Amino acid sequence: MKWAGLAAAIALILSCFFTWVIISSKNIVVTGIDSTGTYFGKPGYLTLIFAVIFLILHLTPRIWAKRFNVIVAAFNLAWAIRNYYMMSTCRAGDCPDVQIALYVMLGSSILLLIASLFPDIKLKESGK
């Protein structure tokens, strides 16, 4: 699961720079980093922060890091679900065209949580 977690984190980081939705009625292209013309904010920045923290904790061979990584991955998944809902719903008759990067962002967030639940760490056995 170590390599799957790393691949999912890299896919999550890359998906923030690609197009998430296109609002064709207003000629707006929304990415995770640039959402000019909408009220979505910049949701990709928090996703990038979560992904970097996940990578650091995922590569740290300590039990506290693995436990904290589950919390980070859970917050990331909640943020990804929020982003998916905010970006893909219709507002005032304008339905956005959802692009593949939004699905990659959501799927890789799910994989991050799964990878954090199954860490690759060796525990010491007590000598009793």
Sequence and secondary structure as in RCSB ss.txt:
>XXXX:A:sequence
MKWAGLAAAIALILSCFFTWVIISSKNIVVTGIDSTGTYFGKPGYLTLIFAVIFLILHLTPRIWAKRFNVIVAAF
NLAWAIRNYYMMSTCRAGDCPDVQIALYVMLGSSILLLIASLFPDIKLKESGK
>XXXX:A:secstr
 HHHHHHHHHHHHHHTTSEEEEETTTTEEEESS  TTSS   HHHHHHHHHHHHHHHHH  SHHHHHHHHHHHHH
HHHHHHHHHHHHHS BTTB  EE HHHHHHHHHHHHHHHHHHS          
